[in-house]
Amino acid sequence: MSINHIVTPLDSAILDSKEQYVFYHKMVDFAFKELIVAVQKEKICNDIEVQLFKQYCDLLLYSIEAMRVKYMYDDEDNMKVDLTDSGLPNYLEFRYLFNDLELRDEYLGKLTPIATLKKEFIDTLLRKKEPVKKLKLFQAASIVYYTSVNKQYIFNRFVQGKIVTAPKDSGADLLISWSFYDVSHNRPFICFMYFNYDGNRVNDYRDDIYEVLKTVADRDMTLDTMAYTIDRKLPKVSPKHIKRIDLGPLHNVFAKDEHVVTHTILESIGKKEIPLESYAFSLRVNEVTSKSEFKEGGFFSKQVLQRWGDVFKQKYVLAPHRVIQLLYNKTPEMMNNLAKPPIEVSSL
């Protein structure tokens, strides 16, 4: 077991107040939208990858917004956040959303009817001139949650993308994407695989491809190991290039990990050198490409497999201008190891 698999209370921590949750949700939403813009602007992904990247991020943001509504006026329970090396919700929160929505009709049947609730709100606000009680607000939020949230758009632990035609200069005929929320890191990963298909209609083999990806490529692992396993389990598929993007951690005032970026931000916030809402986003992009092919197996059951090159690893940091200045001043060694100078994004 690696150190990343050790679970602590900080992996599912509760923030101190509803006000902190409002601030936290605003930060996560803002940071991811800045991330999407930066990935496109800095050419970290090509055009088709950017489209798919945005779709996965939109699912993630939709799910976190659903969590915000779910817990808005709930005094008994709060969203669990991983404050260690993630900055994002604990993976169980996504499962809870699915479980809730599976029982949507049952829950809606137990809630106060909308017409009755509206009448009570109007009577309290206009006639009695009193604020609406939290219990009533929670009932209203629950109605919004169960009637407006669509289970189809919730970010699952594994999200499968479709098979599409690859760009002409990609060195392969087809492209498939998928995303997963790694349980040990509480972070989302987005993957792209460029491949050729040894057959007439790839859709005839689609379910096999989907099943293998869901089984062997749904967690963080060494990329060349993932590539070899996919190649071995899909005889009709010849993977040529696999790219995996690790989103996070999100470094901010709530974080409690030992990451050098987190430590620098927290120390500077404490000294009032930067504002409380300062943040940075780490991004890791790993890629592996097939260099040649070889045959493996017996005389009657030989399979053509890929000989993979070294994994190409790139690290990026996205942050507002003031945070970038701090990182240059306090962590120059880390900055030299980035794929490019820190990418400037807007302040919150």
Secondary structure, DSSP 8 states (H G I E B T S, - for coil): --GGG---GGGGB--S-HHHHHHHHHHHHHHHHHHHHHHHHTTSS-HHHHHHHHHHHHHHHHHHHHHHHHHTT-SS----B-TTTT-SB-HHHHHHHHHHHHTHHHHHHHS--HHHHHHHHHIIIIIS-----HHHHHHHHHHHHHHH--GGGS--SEEEEEEEE--GGGSSSEEEEEEEEETTTTEEEEEEEEEEESSS-GGGGHHHHHHHHHHHSSS---HHHHHHHHHHH-TTEEEEEEEEEEEEEEESTT--S--HHHHHHHHHHHTTSS-TT--EEEEEEEEEEEEEEEEES-SSS-EEEEEE---EEEEEEEE-HHHHHHHHHH-HHHHHTSSSS-EE----
